[in-house]
Amino acid sequence: MKTIKFIAIILLFTGLFITGCTKQPYYDVPTDPSGNVVITDIATAQTDGISLLDDHFTVVATLPNAKSGDVMKVELLKLQPMGTSGSNQLLPLAGTQKDVTVGADLKATITYTRAEAKLENVGDYVTVTFAGKTESAIKRIDMVSAAALSGPKYNGNEVALTRGAGTAYLDFDVHPKNGTYEGEVTVKRKNGANDAWVTVGNYAAPAKIPISGTDFSTGKDTMFYSFVAAQDSYTEEINTQIVISEPAFFAKRTGSLVLAAKGGVNPISGTAVTADDANAMLAVSGSSLAIKGGAQWETGGKSVTFVPSTPELYSKDNAKETMDAFNAGAPVSSADPAAGTGVYIFKLVNGPAAADTWYGIMKVVKVVPGASLDIEYRIGYTYEQLSQME
């Protein structure tokens, strides 16, 4: 009797083993004609994403281990409160489970609306999950801004907004994730937190919105801006503050003028040249350390003149006050480094255009009598001149 029971137990376990080895639909992985498992690539998922101006997003999953016709269960996961703990967990979002069929290209595509995903603000996100018998994939979708603001700029380069430097611009562009933005951008500004908003205008994107020191009232250094882009029923607003600086020179440089080498400087480029170079705007020559324009440069109306100044004005670095002091002084054609305080305002006329007139201020930091001198100087007060120096 015991022998019969023992044989029955062996037969039972043998049946279970055979059943366990039987091919099950859940484990229906790809095989070759010989029945060997085919090792394929890892599943991936791609999306264009979603922005504040988009109504939906689409995810395309590539499922190399699936088969055409397989059904994938797709669902959204979102941070939600769990129980009474008060902490947020990544949990299934109610009403978002959908079935999609894998195509002949082994891709499965799903689209969710912004409302379905409950995406409202920049930083909100959901996780899209694909689950099937032989494959799975996952993709995080973040809500992002469609608008981009940068500047102030001049000729494509970032600049510090400065009174008296000219007109710069703010760059504003709109790029939804789905399609092209075809609307306008409404721009408003106010020169103080408690002032009323004033409409600057409506611009097609991408837009360059001009901004200059003349936009600011006397005594007010902060401009508040509002940029609004709208598409369908969605809007995005970007707010920023621009603080203007008092007029200052854009560059501070140094130079050495050696008498024996007929030293010279091109202060616009900041390069050392010889006194007989066509760009020697500041130079020494002969037996004198007096600074003047190079003979080869001072032709065709080009000139440099000097007005004595003070260390205090040099340290203040105020371009407007420096120019006013020059215009109130008595310009001379050369600067004696040993005279007075050793600080001079200079005016360079490098051509007929208004932008060719440069103001600067220099101080003599070292003199070797009869041999050489070292100078430090500030120059360039407009955006146009800044672009020439870069």
KAJOMO-V989014 format. One record per backbone hydrogen bond with DSSP energy under -0.5 kcal/mol. NH is the residue of the N-H (numbers start at 1). CO is the residue of the C=O. Records with the same first field share a line. If there is no record, write none. Layout:
NH = CO, CO
This chain:
5 = 1
6 = 2
7 = 3
8 = 4
9 = 5
10 = 6
11 = 7
12 = 8
13 = 9
14 = 10
15 = 11
16 = 12
17 = 13
18 = 14
19 = 15
20 = 16
21 = 17
22 = 18, 19
27 = 24
28 = 25
29 = 27
32 = 36
35 = 32
38 = 30
39 = 37
40 = 38
44 = 62
46 = 60
48 = 58
50 = 142
52 = 144
54 = 51
57 = 112
59 = 110
60 = 46
61 = 59, 108
62 = 44
63 = 61, 106
64 = 62
66 = 63
69 = 102
70 = 67
72 = 70, 100
73 = 131
74 = 72, 98
75 = 129
77 = 127
78 = 91
80 = 89
82 = 87
83 = 81
85 = 82
89 = 80
91 = 78, 89
93 = 76
94 = 92
96 = 93
98 = 74
100 = 72
102 = 70
103 = 107
106 = 103
108 = 61
110 = 59
112 = 57
114 = 55
117 = 113
118 = 114, 115
119 = 114
120 = 118
123 = 143
124 = 121
126 = 141
127 = 77
128 = 126, 139
129 = 75, 127
130 = 137
131 = 73
132 = 135
137 = 130
139 = 128
141 = 126
142 = 140
143 = 124
144 = 50
148 = 173
150 = 171
152 = 169
153 = 169
154 = 157
157 = 154
159 = 152
161 = 159
163 = 245
165 = 162
168 = 166, 211
169 = 153
170 = 209
171 = 150
172 = 170, 207
173 = 148
175 = 146
179 = 177
185 = 203
186 = 184, 228
187 = 185, 201
188 = 226
189 = 198
190 = 224
192 = 190
195 = 192
198 = 189
200 = 187
201 = 187
203 = 185
205 = 183
206 = 172
207 = 172
209 = 170, 207
210 = 208
211 = 168
213 = 166
215 = 212
216 = 213
220 = 217
221 = 219
223 = 242
224 = 190
225 = 240
226 = 188
227 = 238
228 = 186
229 = 236
230 = 184
231 = 234
234 = 231
236 = 229
238 = 227
240 = 225
242 = 223
243 = 241
244 = 221, 242
245 = 161
250 = 380
251 = 379
253 = 377
255 = 375
257 = 373
258 = 256
259 = 257, 371
260 = 371
262 = 259
263 = 258
264 = 273
265 = 282
266 = 271
267 = 265
270 = 266
271 = 266
273 = 264
275 = 262
277 = 274
280 = 277
281 = 265, 279
282 = 265
283 = 292
284 = 263
285 = 288
288 = 285
291 = 335
292 = 283
294 = 280
296 = 275
297 = 294
298 = 294
299 = 297
302 = 299
303 = 349
305 = 347
306 = 332
307 = 345
309 = 343
314 = 310
315 = 311
316 = 312
317 = 313, 314
318 = 313
319 = 247, 317
322 = 318
323 = 319
324 = 320
325 = 321
326 = 322
327 = 323
328 = 324
329 = 325, 326
331 = 329
332 = 306
335 = 291
337 = 335
339 = 336
342 = 339
344 = 362
345 = 307
346 = 360
347 = 305
348 = 358
349 = 303, 347
350 = 348, 356
356 = 353
357 = 354
358 = 348, 356
360 = 346
361 = 378
362 = 344
363 = 376
364 = 342
365 = 363, 374
366 = 374
368 = 372
369 = 367
371 = 368
372 = 368
373 = 257
374 = 366
375 = 255
376 = 363
377 = 253
378 = 361
379 = 251
380 = 359
383 = 165
386 = 382
387 = 383
388 = 384
389 = 385
390 = 386
